[in-house]
């Protein structure tokens, strides 16, 4: 199994289980326990002309093709 590309600010992502395309607004680290570090990804997306935003664990996201 190959290494997955790290998600970075400006990438277009979606949940691995499906859903809307989202833009990565930022990435950071959280240490919830003594041995674990979780990379969180701040995403923004539109739903009926309303901006939504949420912090996701990087493990649940995948990079999708964008309009670059």
PDB file of N, H, CA, C and O in Angstrom:
ATOM      1  N   UNK A   1       0.840  -1.175   0.000  1.00  0.00           N
ATOM      2  CA  UNK A   1       0.000   0.000   0.000  1.00  0.00           C
ATOM      3  C   UNK A   1       0.886   1.240   0.000  1.00  0.00           C
ATOM      4  O   UNK A   1       1.795   1.344   0.824  1.00  0.00           O
ATOM      5  N   UNK A   2       0.637   2.187  -0.915  1.00  0.00           N
ATOM      6  H   UNK A   2      -0.101   2.103  -1.585  1.00  0.00           H
ATOM      7  CA  UNK A   2       1.449   3.386  -1.022  1.00  0.00           C
ATOM      8  C   UNK A   2       1.044   4.443  -0.024  1.00  0.00           C
ATOM      9  O   UNK A   2      -0.038   4.397   0.562  1.00  0.00           O
ATOM     10  N   UNK A   3       1.930   5.389   0.156  1.00  0.00           N
ATOM     11  H   UNK A   3       2.809   5.427  -0.320  1.00  0.00           H
ATOM     12  CA  UNK A   3       1.629   6.496   1.065  1.00  0.00           C
ATOM     13  C   UNK A   3       0.649   7.456   0.404  1.00  0.00           C
ATOM     14  O   UNK A   3       0.779   7.783  -0.775  1.00  0.00           O
ATOM     15  N   UNK A   4      -0.335   7.902   1.183  1.00  0.00           N
ATOM     16  H   UNK A   4      -0.441   7.636   2.141  1.00  0.00           H
ATOM     17  CA  UNK A   4      -1.281   8.873   0.673  1.00  0.00           C
ATOM     18  C   UNK A   4      -0.671  10.269   0.789  1.00  0.00           C
ATOM     19  O   UNK A   4       0.103  10.550   1.704  1.00  0.00           O
ATOM     20  N   UNK A   5      -1.029  11.120  -0.140  1.00  0.00           N
ATOM     21  H   UNK A   5      -1.658  10.891  -0.883  1.00  0.00           H
ATOM     22  CA  UNK A   5      -0.552  12.499  -0.134  1.00  0.00           C
ATOM     23  C   UNK A   5      -1.171  13.241   1.051  1.00  0.00           C
ATOM     24  O   UNK A   5      -2.364  13.100   1.321  1.00  0.00           O
ATOM     25  N   UNK A   6      -0.365  14.024   1.749  1.00  0.00           N
ATOM     26  H   UNK A   6       0.604  14.139   1.530  1.00  0.00           H
ATOM     27  CA  UNK A   6      -0.890  14.815   2.865  1.00  0.00           C
ATOM     28  C   UNK A   6      -1.781  15.933   2.337  1.00  0.00           C
ATOM     29  O   UNK A   6      -1.466  16.585   1.341  1.00  0.00           O
ATOM     30  N   UNK A   7      -2.883  16.137   3.017  1.00  0.00           N
ATOM     31  H   UNK A   7      -3.139  15.607   3.826  1.00  0.00           H
ATOM     32  CA  UNK A   7      -3.816  17.201   2.661  1.00  0.00           C
ATOM     33  C   UNK A   7      -3.217  18.528   3.092  1.00  0.00           C
ATOM     34  O   UNK A   7      -2.636  18.638   4.172  1.00  0.00           O
ATOM     35  N   UNK A   8      -3.366  19.556   2.222  1.00  0.00           N
ATOM     36  H   UNK A   8      -3.838  19.466   1.345  1.00  0.00           H
ATOM     37  CA  UNK A   8      -2.824  20.875   2.551  1.00  0.00           C
ATOM     38  C   UNK A   8      -3.855  21.958   2.250  1.00  0.00           C
ATOM     39  O   UNK A   8      -4.839  21.719   1.550  1.00  0.00           O
ATOM     40  N   UNK A   9      -3.619  23.132   2.781  1.00  0.00           N
ATOM     41  H   UNK A   9      -2.820  23.326   3.350  1.00  0.00           H
ATOM     42  CA  UNK A   9      -4.503  24.285   2.589  1.00  0.00           C
ATOM     43  C   UNK A   9      -4.731  24.517   1.095  1.00  0.00           C
ATOM     44  O   UNK A   9      -3.788  24.523   0.304  1.00  0.00           O
ATOM     45  N   UNK A  10      -6.010  24.708   0.722  1.00  0.00           N
ATOM     46  H   UNK A  10      -6.776  24.703   1.365  1.00  0.00           H
ATOM     47  CA  UNK A  10      -6.356  24.956  -0.673  1.00  0.00           C
ATOM     48  C   UNK A  10      -6.769  23.720  -1.450  1.00  0.00           C
ATOM     49  O   UNK A  10      -7.342  23.841  -2.533  1.00  0.00           O
ATOM     50  N   UNK A  11      -6.489  22.521  -0.919  1.00  0.00           N
ATOM     51  H   UNK A  11      -6.023  22.423  -0.039  1.00  0.00           H
ATOM     52  CA  UNK A  11      -6.901  21.283  -1.604  1.00  0.00           C
ATOM     53  C   UNK A  11      -8.420  21.170  -1.617  1.00  0.00           C
ATOM     54  O   UNK A  11      -9.108  21.744  -0.772  1.00  0.00           O
ATOM     55  N   UNK A  12      -8.931  20.418  -2.594  1.00  0.00           N
ATOM     56  H   UNK A  12      -8.372  19.953  -3.280  1.00  0.00           H
ATOM     57  CA  UNK A  12     -10.346  20.081  -2.659  1.00  0.00           C
ATOM     58  C   UNK A  12     -10.465  18.649  -2.149  1.00  0.00           C
ATOM     59  O   UNK A  12      -9.789  17.751  -2.651  1.00  0.00           O
ATOM     60  N   UNK A  13     -11.323  18.433  -1.153  1.00  0.00           N
ATOM     61  H   UNK A  13     -11.873  19.163  -0.745  1.00  0.00           H
ATOM     62  CA  UNK A  13     -11.468  17.122  -0.528  1.00  0.00           C
ATOM     63  C   UNK A  13     -12.942  16.754  -0.415  1.00  0.00           C
ATOM     64  O   UNK A  13     -13.832  17.584  -0.603  1.00  0.00           O
ATOM     65  N   UNK A  14     -13.166  15.494  -0.105  1.00  0.00           N
ATOM     66  H   UNK A  14     -12.444  14.820   0.047  1.00  0.00           H
ATOM     67  CA  UNK A  14     -14.500  15.008   0.224  1.00  0.00           C
ATOM     68  C   UNK A  14     -14.345  13.920   1.275  1.00  0.00           C
ATOM     69  O   UNK A  14     -13.252  13.385   1.463  1.00  0.00           O
ATOM     70  N   UNK A  15     -15.422  13.595   1.952  1.00  0.00           N
ATOM     71  H   UNK A  15     -16.309  14.030   1.799  1.00  0.00           H
ATOM     72  CA  UNK A  15     -15.380  12.481   2.892  1.00  0.00           C
ATOM     73  C   UNK A  15     -15.186  11.189   2.121  1.00  0.00           C
ATOM     74  O   UNK A  15     -15.710  11.048   1.015  1.00  0.00           O
ATOM     75  N   UNK A  16     -14.453  10.252   2.675  1.00  0.00           N
ATOM     76  H   UNK A  16     -14.028  10.366   3.573  1.00  0.00           H
ATOM     77  CA  UNK A  16     -14.247   8.965   2.016  1.00  0.00           C
ATOM     78  C   UNK A  16     -15.571   8.242   1.795  1.00  0.00           C
ATOM     79  O   UNK A  16     -15.688   7.422   0.885  1.00  0.00           O
ATOM     80  N   UNK A  17     -16.567   8.544   2.624  1.00  0.00           N
ATOM     81  H   UNK A  17     -16.471   9.211   3.363  1.00  0.00           H
ATOM     82  CA  UNK A  17     -17.885   7.918   2.495  1.00  0.00           C
ATOM     83  C   UNK A  17     -18.801   8.666   1.534  1.00  0.00           C
ATOM     84  O   UNK A  17     -19.939   8.251   1.315  1.00  0.00           O
ATOM     85  N   UNK A  18     -18.311   9.773   0.953  1.00  0.00           N
ATOM     86  H   UNK A  18     -17.386  10.110   1.131  1.00  0.00           H
ATOM     87  CA  UNK A  18     -19.096  10.564   0.010  1.00  0.00           C
ATOM     88  C   UNK A  18     -19.459  11.923   0.581  1.00  0.00           C
ATOM     89  O   UNK A  18     -19.088  12.253   1.707  1.00  0.00           O
ATOM     90  N   UNK A  19     -20.182  12.706  -0.198  1.00  0.00           N
ATOM     91  H   UNK A  19     -20.483  12.438  -1.113  1.00  0.00           H
ATOM     92  CA  UNK A  19     -20.592  14.032   0.250  1.00  0.00           C
ATOM     93  C   UNK A  19     -20.098  15.112  -0.688  1.00  0.00           C
ATOM     94  O   UNK A  19     -19.544  14.820  -1.748  1.00  0.00           O
ATOM     95  N   UNK A  20     -20.301  16.381  -0.292  1.00  0.00           N
ATOM     96  H   UNK A  20     -20.751  16.619   0.569  1.00  0.00           H
ATOM     97  CA  UNK A  20     -19.935  17.493  -1.170  1.00  0.00           C
ATOM     98  C   UNK A  20     -18.424  17.702  -1.244  1.00  0.00           C
ATOM     99  O   UNK A  20     -17.678  17.284  -0.359  1.00  0.00           O
ATOM    100  N   UNK A  21     -17.991  18.359  -2.323  1.00  0.00           N
ATOM    101  H   UNK A  21     -18.597  18.698  -3.043  1.00  0.00           H
ATOM    102  CA  UNK A  21     -16.594  18.789  -2.402  1.00  0.00           C
ATOM    103  C   UNK A  21     -16.412  19.937  -1.424  1.00  0.00           C
ATOM    104  O   UNK A  21     -17.271  20.812  -1.312  1.00  0.00           O
ATOM    105  N   UNK A  22     -15.279  19.929  -0.710  1.00  0.00           N
ATOM    106  H   UNK A  22     -14.582  19.218  -0.801  1.00  0.00           H
ATOM    107  CA  UNK A  22     -14.988  20.939   0.297  1.00  0.00           C
ATOM    108  C   UNK A  22     -13.590  21.499   0.040  1.00  0.00           C
ATOM    109  O   UNK A  22     -12.721  20.801  -0.482  1.00  0.00           O
ATOM    110  N   UNK A  23     -13.379  22.754   0.409  1.00  0.00           N
ATOM    111  H   UNK A  23     -14.085  23.322   0.833  1.00  0.00           H
ATOM    112  CA  UNK A  23     -12.072  23.393   0.292  1.00  0.00           C
ATOM    113  C   UNK A  23     -11.399  23.393   1.656  1.00  0.00           C
ATOM    114  O   UNK A  23     -12.016  23.737   2.664  1.00  0.00           O
ATOM    115  N   UNK A  24     -10.128  23.005   1.676  1.00  0.00           N
ATOM    116  H   UNK A  24      -9.627  22.726   0.857  1.00  0.00           H
ATOM    117  CA  UNK A  24      -9.367  22.992   2.926  1.00  0.00           C
ATOM    118  C   UNK A  24      -8.954  24.410   3.270  1.00  0.00           C
ATOM    119  O   UNK A  24      -8.268  25.080   2.498  1.00  0.00           O
ATOM    120  N   UNK A  25      -9.381  24.854   4.435  1.00  0.00           N
ATOM    121  H   UNK A  25      -9.939  24.309   5.062  1.00  0.00           H
ATOM    122  CA  UNK A  25      -9.067  26.197   4.916  1.00  0.00           C
ATOM    123  C   UNK A  25      -7.807  26.203   5.773  1.00  0.00           C
ATOM    124  O   UNK A  25      -7.108  27.214   5.842  1.00  0.00           O
ATOM    125  N   UNK A  26      -7.515  25.090   6.419  1.00  0.00           N
ATOM    126  H   UNK A  26      -8.082  24.268   6.363  1.00  0.00           H
ATOM    127  CA  UNK A  26      -6.328  24.996   7.260  1.00  0.00           C
ATOM    128  C   UNK A  26      -6.145  23.585   7.783  1.00  0.00           C
ATOM    129  O   UNK A  26      -7.068  22.772   7.733  1.00  0.00           O
ATOM    130  N   UNK A  27      -4.937  23.290   8.291  1.00  0.00           N
ATOM    131  H   UNK A  27      -4.187  23.951   8.331  1.00  0.00           H
ATOM    132  CA  UNK A  27      -4.601  21.978   8.831  1.00  0.00           C
ATOM    133  C   UNK A  27      -3.840  22.195  10.126  1.00  0.00           C
ATOM    134  O   UNK A  27      -3.041  23.125  10.233  1.00  0.00           O
ATOM    135  N   UNK A  28      -4.083  21.344  11.102  1.00  0.00           N
ATOM    136  H   UNK A  28      -4.732  20.589  11.015  1.00  0.00           H
ATOM    137  CA  UNK A  28      -3.377  21.456  12.380  1.00  0.00           C
ATOM    138  C   UNK A  28      -3.283  20.106  13.063  1.00  0.00           C
ATOM    139  O   UNK A  28      -3.797  19.110  12.555  1.00  0.00           O
ATOM    140  N   UNK A  29      -2.622  20.071  14.222  1.00  0.00           N
ATOM    141  H   UNK A  29      -2.204  20.881  14.634  1.00  0.00           H
ATOM    142  CA  UNK A  29      -2.439  18.837  14.985  1.00  0.00           C
ATOM    143  C   UNK A  29      -3.087  18.972  16.355  1.00  0.00           C
ATOM    144  O   UNK A  29      -3.089  20.047  16.955  1.00  0.00           O
ATOM    145  N   UNK A  30      -3.636  17.866  16.838  1.00  0.00           N
ATOM    146  H   UNK A  30      -3.635  16.992  16.351  1.00  0.00           H
ATOM    147  CA  UNK A  30      -4.202  17.793  18.176  1.00  0.00           C
ATOM    148  C   UNK A  30      -3.654  16.547  18.836  1.00  0.00           C
ATOM    149  O   UNK A  30      -3.517  15.512  18.184  1.00  0.00           O
ATOM    150  N   UNK A  31      -3.340  16.625  20.110  1.00  0.00           N
ATOM    151  H   UNK A  31      -3.451  17.466  20.640  1.00  0.00           H
ATOM    152  CA  UNK A  31      -2.862  15.455  20.845  1.00  0.00           C
ATOM    153  C   UNK A  31      -3.893  15.083  21.914  1.00  0.00           C
ATOM    154  O   UNK A  31      -3.854  15.610  23.026  1.00  0.00           O
ATOM    155  N   UNK A  32      -4.821  14.169  21.577  1.00  0.00           N
ATOM    156  H   UNK A  32      -4.854  13.741  20.674  1.00  0.00           H
ATOM    157  CA  UNK A  32      -5.854  13.800  22.539  1.00  0.00           C
ATOM    158  C   UNK A  32      -5.371  12.859  23.631  1.00  0.00           C
ATOM    159  O   UNK A  32      -6.018  12.755  24.673  1.00  0.00           O
ATOM    160  N   UNK A  33      -4.265  12.176  23.428  1.00  0.00           N
ATOM    161  H   UNK A  33      -3.738  12.260  22.582  1.00  0.00           H
ATOM    162  CA  UNK A  33      -3.748  11.232  24.416  1.00  0.00           C
ATOM    163  C   UNK A  33      -2.234  11.219  24.391  1.00  0.00           C
ATOM    164  O   UNK A  33      -1.630  11.915  23.575  1.00  0.00           O
ATOM    165  N   UNK A  34      -1.604  10.447  25.261  1.00  0.00           N
ATOM    166  H   UNK A  34      -2.094   9.881  25.924  1.00  0.00           H
ATOM    167  CA  UNK A  34      -0.138  10.454  25.354  1.00  0.00           C
ATOM    168  C   UNK A  34       0.575   9.912  24.118  1.00  0.00           C
ATOM    169  O   UNK A  34       1.721  10.285  23.869  1.00  0.00           O
ATOM    170  N   UNK A  35      -0.068   9.043  23.334  1.00  0.00           N
ATOM    171  H   UNK A  35      -0.999   8.740  23.536  1.00  0.00           H
ATOM    172  CA  UNK A  35       0.596   8.432  22.186  1.00  0.00           C
ATOM    173  C   UNK A  35       0.011   8.848  20.841  1.00  0.00           C
ATOM    174  O   UNK A  35       0.617   8.568  19.806  1.00  0.00           O
ATOM    175  N   UNK A  36      -1.125   9.495  20.821  1.00  0.00           N
ATOM    176  H   UNK A  36      -1.617   9.722  21.661  1.00  0.00           H
ATOM    177  CA  UNK A  36      -1.814   9.781  19.562  1.00  0.00           C
ATOM    178  C   UNK A  36      -1.720  11.243  19.174  1.00  0.00           C
ATOM    179  O   UNK A  36      -1.871  12.131  20.014  1.00  0.00           O
ATOM    180  N   UNK A  37      -1.474  11.483  17.916  1.00  0.00           N
ATOM    181  H   UNK A  37      -1.352  10.762  17.234  1.00  0.00           H
ATOM    182  CA  UNK A  37      -1.567  12.823  17.344  1.00  0.00           C
ATOM    183  C   UNK A  37      -2.515  12.732  16.162  1.00  0.00           C
ATOM    184  O   UNK A  37      -2.319  11.915  15.262  1.00  0.00           O
ATOM    185  N   UNK A  38      -3.534  13.563  16.165  1.00  0.00           N
ATOM    186  H   UNK A  38      -3.693  14.226  16.896  1.00  0.00           H
ATOM    187  CA  UNK A  38      -4.509  13.579  15.087  1.00  0.00           C
ATOM    188  C   UNK A  38      -4.312  14.841  14.269  1.00  0.00           C
ATOM    189  O   UNK A  38      -4.240  15.937  14.826  1.00  0.00           O
ATOM    190  N   UNK A  39      -4.223  14.700  12.954  1.00  0.00           N
ATOM    191  H   UNK A  39      -4.281  13.810  12.502  1.00  0.00           H
ATOM    192  CA  UNK A  39      -4.208  15.873  12.069  1.00  0.00           C
ATOM    193  C   UNK A  39      -5.649  16.226  11.775  1.00  0.00           C
ATOM    194  O   UNK A  39      -6.396  15.418  11.222  1.00  0.00           O
ATOM    195  N   UNK A  40      -6.036  17.429  12.145  1.00  0.00           N
ATOM    196  H   UNK A  40      -5.430  18.085  12.594  1.00  0.00           H
ATOM    197  CA  UNK A  40      -7.381  17.888  11.810  1.00  0.00           C
ATOM    198  C   UNK A  40      -7.303  18.778  10.588  1.00  0.00           C
ATOM    199  O   UNK A  40      -6.292  19.434  10.338  1.00  0.00           O
ATOM    200  N   UNK A  41      -8.392  18.790   9.830  1.00  0.00           N
ATOM    201  H   UNK A  41      -9.213  18.257  10.033  1.00  0.00           H
ATOM    202  CA  UNK A  41      -8.467  19.552   8.590  1.00  0.00           C
ATOM    203  C   UNK A  41      -9.720  20.424   8.661  1.00  0.00           C
ATOM    204  O   UNK A  41     -10.833  19.911   8.772  1.00  0.00           O
ATOM    205  N   UNK A  42      -9.537  21.734   8.596  1.00  0.00           N
ATOM    206  H   UNK A  42      -8.633  22.151   8.506  1.00  0.00           H
ATOM    207  CA  UNK A  42     -10.662  22.681   8.613  1.00  0.00           C
ATOM    208  C   UNK A  42     -11.169  22.826   7.184  1.00  0.00           C
ATOM    209  O   UNK A  42     -10.433  23.279   6.308  1.00  0.00           O
ATOM    210  N   UNK A  43     -12.432  22.441   6.942  1.00  0.00           N
ATOM    211  H   UNK A  43     -13.030  22.073   7.654  1.00  0.00           H
ATOM    212  CA  UNK A  43     -13.015  22.481   5.605  1.00  0.00           C
ATOM    213  C   UNK A  43     -14.177  23.464   5.551  1.00  0.00           C
ATOM    214  O   UNK A  43     -14.894  23.662   6.532  1.00  0.00           O
ATOM    215  N   UNK A  44     -14.346  24.076   4.379  1.00  0.00           N
ATOM    216  H   UNK A  44     -13.764  23.915   3.582  1.00  0.00           H
ATOM    217  CA  UNK A  44     -15.503  24.931   4.122  1.00  0.00           C
ATOM    218  C   UNK A  44     -16.180  24.460   2.844  1.00  0.00           C
ATOM    219  O   UNK A  44     -15.518  23.980   1.924  1.00  0.00           O
ATOM    220  N   UNK A  45     -17.514  24.599   2.787  1.00  0.00           N
ATOM    221  H   UNK A  45     -18.052  24.989   3.534  1.00  0.00           H
ATOM    222  CA  UNK A  45     -18.285  24.207   1.609  1.00  0.00           C
ATOM    223  C   UNK A  45     -19.625  24.925   1.640  1.00  0.00           C
ATOM    224  O   UNK A  45     -20.049  25.440   2.674  1.00  0.00           O
ATOM    225  N   UNK A  46     -20.280  24.949   0.490  1.00  0.00           N
ATOM    226  H   UNK A  46     -19.935  24.530  -0.350  1.00  0.00           H
ATOM    227  CA  UNK A  46     -21.592  25.588   0.372  1.00  0.00           C
ATOM    228  C   UNK A  46     -22.695  24.546   0.418  1.00  0.00           C
ATOM    229  O   UNK A  46     -22.549  23.445  -0.114  1.00  0.00           O
ATOM    230  N   UNK A  47     -23.801  24.906   1.059  1.00  0.00           N
ATOM    231  H   UNK A  47     -23.920  25.800   1.491  1.00  0.00           H
ATOM    232  CA  UNK A  47     -25.010  24.096   1.080  1.00  0.00           C
ATOM    233  C   UNK A  47     -26.187  25.061   0.965  1.00  0.00           C
ATOM    234  O   UNK A  47     -26.496  25.784   1.912  1.00  0.00           O
ATOM    235  N   UNK A  48     -26.844  25.071  -0.201  1.00  0.00           N
ATOM    236  H   UNK A  48     -26.593  24.484  -0.971  1.00  0.00           H
ATOM    237  CA  UNK A  48     -27.956  26.008  -0.444  1.00  0.00           C
ATOM    238  C   UNK A  48     -27.541  27.459  -0.200  1.00  0.00           C
ATOM    239  O   UNK A  48     -28.239  28.198   0.495  1.00  0.00           O
ATOM    240  N   UNK A  49     -26.412  27.863  -0.767  1.00  0.00           N
ATOM    241  H   UNK A  49     -25.845  27.263  -1.331  1.00  0.00           H
ATOM    242  CA  UNK A  49     -25.866  29.217  -0.679  1.00  0.00           C
ATOM    243  C   UNK A  49     -25.436  29.626   0.724  1.00  0.00           C
ATOM    244  O   UNK A  49     -25.170  30.805   0.960  1.00  0.00           O
ATOM    245  N   UNK A  50     -25.361  28.688   1.657  1.00  0.00           N
ATOM    246  H   UNK A  50     -25.577  27.731   1.466  1.00  0.00           H
ATOM    247  CA  UNK A  50     -24.859  28.962   3.000  1.00  0.00           C
ATOM    248  C   UNK A  50     -23.486  28.318   3.150  1.00  0.00           C
ATOM    249  O   UNK A  50     -23.279  27.169   2.758  1.00  0.00           O
ATOM    250  N   UNK A  51     -22.545  29.078   3.726  1.00  0.00           N
ATOM    251  H   UNK A  51     -22.713  30.011   4.045  1.00  0.00           H
ATOM    252  CA  UNK A  51     -21.206  28.541   3.952  1.00  0.00           C
ATOM    253  C   UNK A  51     -21.222  27.693   5.218  1.00  0.00           C
ATOM    254  O   UNK A  51     -21.705  28.128   6.263  1.00  0.00           O
ATOM    255  N   UNK A  52     -20.693  26.488   5.115  1.00  0.00           N
ATOM    256  H   UNK A  52     -20.300  26.134   4.266  1.00  0.00           H
ATOM    257  CA  UNK A  52     -20.542  25.584   6.256  1.00  0.00           C
ATOM    258  C   UNK A  52     -19.060  25.385   6.502  1.00  0.00           C
ATOM    259  O   UNK A  52     -18.257  25.499   5.576  1.00  0.00           O
ATOM    260  N   UNK A  53     -18.688  25.089   7.736  1.00  0.00           N
ATOM    261  H   UNK A  53     -19.340  24.996   8.488  1.00  0.00           H
ATOM    262  CA  UNK A  53     -17.298  24.785   8.060  1.00  0.00           C
ATOM    263  C   UNK A  53     -17.249  23.811   9.218  1.00  0.00           C
ATOM    264  O   UNK A  53     -18.113  23.812  10.095  1.00  0.00           O
ATOM    265  N   UNK A  54     -16.202  22.967   9.202  1.00  0.00           N
ATOM    266  H   UNK A  54     -15.501  22.967   8.489  1.00  0.00           H
ATOM    267  CA  UNK A  54     -16.074  21.942  10.229  1.00  0.00           C
ATOM    268  C   UNK A  54     -14.634  21.448  10.254  1.00  0.00           C
ATOM    269  O   UNK A  54     -13.946  21.477   9.233  1.00  0.00           O
ATOM    270  N   UNK A  55     -14.176  20.993  11.424  1.00  0.00           N
ATOM    271  H   UNK A  55     -14.735  20.970  12.253  1.00  0.00           H
ATOM    272  CA  UNK A  55     -12.869  20.354  11.566  1.00  0.00           C
ATOM    273  C   UNK A  55     -13.053  18.847  11.468  1.00  0.00           C
ATOM    274  O   UNK A  55     -13.768  18.253  12.276  1.00  0.00           O
ATOM    275  N   UNK A  56     -12.406  18.221  10.475  1.00  0.00           N
ATOM    276  H   UNK A  56     -11.826  18.704   9.819  1.00  0.00           H
ATOM    277  CA  UNK A  56     -12.470  16.780  10.282  1.00  0.00           C
ATOM    278  C   UNK A  56     -11.129  16.153  10.629  1.00  0.00           C
ATOM    279  O   UNK A  56     -10.086  16.788  10.471  1.00  0.00           O
ATOM    280  N   UNK A  57     -11.148  14.915  11.099  1.00  0.00           N
ATOM    281  H   UNK A  57     -11.995  14.400  11.228  1.00  0.00           H
ATOM    282  CA  UNK A  57      -9.938  14.115  11.239  1.00  0.00           C
ATOM    283  C   UNK A  57      -9.458  13.811   9.819  1.00  0.00           C
ATOM    284  O   UNK A  57     -10.258  13.395   8.982  1.00  0.00           O
ATOM    285  N   UNK A  58      -8.179  14.009   9.533  1.00  0.00           N
ATOM    286  H   UNK A  58      -7.529  14.347  10.213  1.00  0.00           H
ATOM    287  CA  UNK A  58      -7.657  13.784   8.189  1.00  0.00           C
ATOM    288  C   UNK A  58      -7.938  12.364   7.681  1.00  0.00           C
ATOM    289  O   UNK A  58      -8.049  12.151   6.474  1.00  0.00           O
ATOM    290  N   UNK A  59      -8.052  11.406   8.587  1.00  0.00           N
ATOM    291  H   UNK A  59      -7.961  11.579   9.567  1.00  0.00           H
ATOM    292  CA  UNK A  59      -8.252  10.005   8.200  1.00  0.00           C
ATOM    293  C   UNK A  59      -9.572   9.762   7.477  1.00  0.00           C
ATOM    294  O   UNK A  59      -9.712   8.754   6.786  1.00  0.00           O
ATOM    295  N   UNK A  60     -10.550  10.672   7.623  1.00  0.00           N
ATOM    296  H   UNK A  60     -10.435  11.491   8.184  1.00  0.00           H
ATOM    297  CA  UNK A  60     -11.856  10.458   6.996  1.00  0.00           C
ATOM    298  C   UNK A  60     -11.995  11.185   5.663  1.00  0.00           C
ATOM    299  O   UNK A  60     -13.053  11.122   5.036  1.00  0.00           O
ATOM    300  N   UNK A  61     -10.932  11.881   5.217  1.00  0.00           N
ATOM    301  H   UNK A  61     -10.073  11.932   5.726  1.00  0.00           H
ATOM    302  CA  UNK A  61     -10.994  12.682   3.996  1.00  0.00           C
ATOM    303  C   UNK A  61     -10.116  12.111   2.890  1.00  0.00           C
ATOM    304  O   UNK A  61      -9.138  11.409   3.148  1.00  0.00           O
ATOM    305  N   UNK A  62     -10.494  12.432   1.633  1.00  0.00           N
ATOM    306  H   UNK A  62     -11.288  13.002   1.423  1.00  0.00           H
ATOM    307  CA  UNK A  62      -9.639  12.097   0.496  1.00  0.00           C
ATOM    308  C   UNK A  62      -9.592  13.306  -0.433  1.00  0.00           C
ATOM    309  O   UNK A  62     -10.560  14.059  -0.544  1.00  0.00           O
ATOM    310  N   UNK A  63      -8.457  13.477  -1.096  1.00  0.00           N
ATOM    311  H   UNK A  63      -7.671  12.865  -1.006  1.00  0.00           H
ATOM    312  CA  UNK A  63      -8.277  14.564  -2.057  1.00  0.00           C
ATOM    313  C   UNK A  63      -8.977  14.174  -3.348  1.00  0.00           C
ATOM    314  O   UNK A  63      -8.863  13.041  -3.814  1.00  0.00           O
ATOM    315  N   UNK A  64      -9.711  15.142  -3.925  1.00  0.00           N
ATOM    316  H   UNK A  64      -9.803  16.063  -3.545  1.00  0.00           H
ATOM    317  CA  UNK A  64     -10.376  14.917  -5.201  1.00  0.00           C
ATOM    318  C   UNK A  64      -9.839  15.924  -6.210  1.00  0.00           C
ATOM    319  O   UNK A  64      -9.243  16.932  -5.831  1.00  0.00           O
ATOM    320  N   UNK A  65     -10.050  15.651  -7.486  1.00  0.00           N
ATOM    321  H   UNK A  65     -10.534  14.832  -7.794  1.00  0.00           H
ATOM    322  CA  UNK A  65      -9.600  16.564  -8.532  1.00  0.00           C
ATOM    323  C   UNK A  65     -10.281  17.907  -8.413  1.00  0.00           C
ATOM    324  O   UNK A  65     -11.484  17.983  -8.162  1.00  0.00           O
ATOM    325  N   UNK A  66      -9.519  18.960  -8.591  1.00  0.00           N
ATOM    326  H   UNK A  66      -8.542  18.898  -8.795  1.00  0.00           H
ATOM    327  CA  UNK A  66     -10.067  20.305  -8.535  1.00  0.00           C
ATOM    328  C   UNK A  66      -9.997  20.976  -9.888  1.00  0.00           C
ATOM    329  O   UNK A  66      -9.659  20.335 -10.884  1.00  0.00           O
ATOM    330  N   UNK A  67     -10.307  22.237  -9.936  1.00  0.00           N
ATOM    331  H   UNK A  67     -10.581  22.757  -9.127  1.00  0.00           H
ATOM    332  CA  UNK A  67     -10.275  23.014 -11.166  1.00  0.00           C
ATOM    333  C   UNK A  67      -8.988  23.802 -11.276  1.00  0.00           C
ATOM    334  O   UNK A  67      -9.019  24.961 -11.691  1.00  0.00           O
ATOM    335  N   UNK A  68      -7.838  23.206 -10.913  1.00  0.00           N
ATOM    336  H   UNK A  68      -7.812  22.264 -10.575  1.00  0.00           H
ATOM    337  CA  UNK A  68      -6.568  23.916 -10.940  1.00  0.00           C
ATOM    338  C   UNK A  68      -5.991  23.926 -12.317  1.00  0.00           C
ATOM    339  O   UNK A  68      -4.915  24.484 -12.531  1.00  0.00           O
TER     340      UNK A  68
END
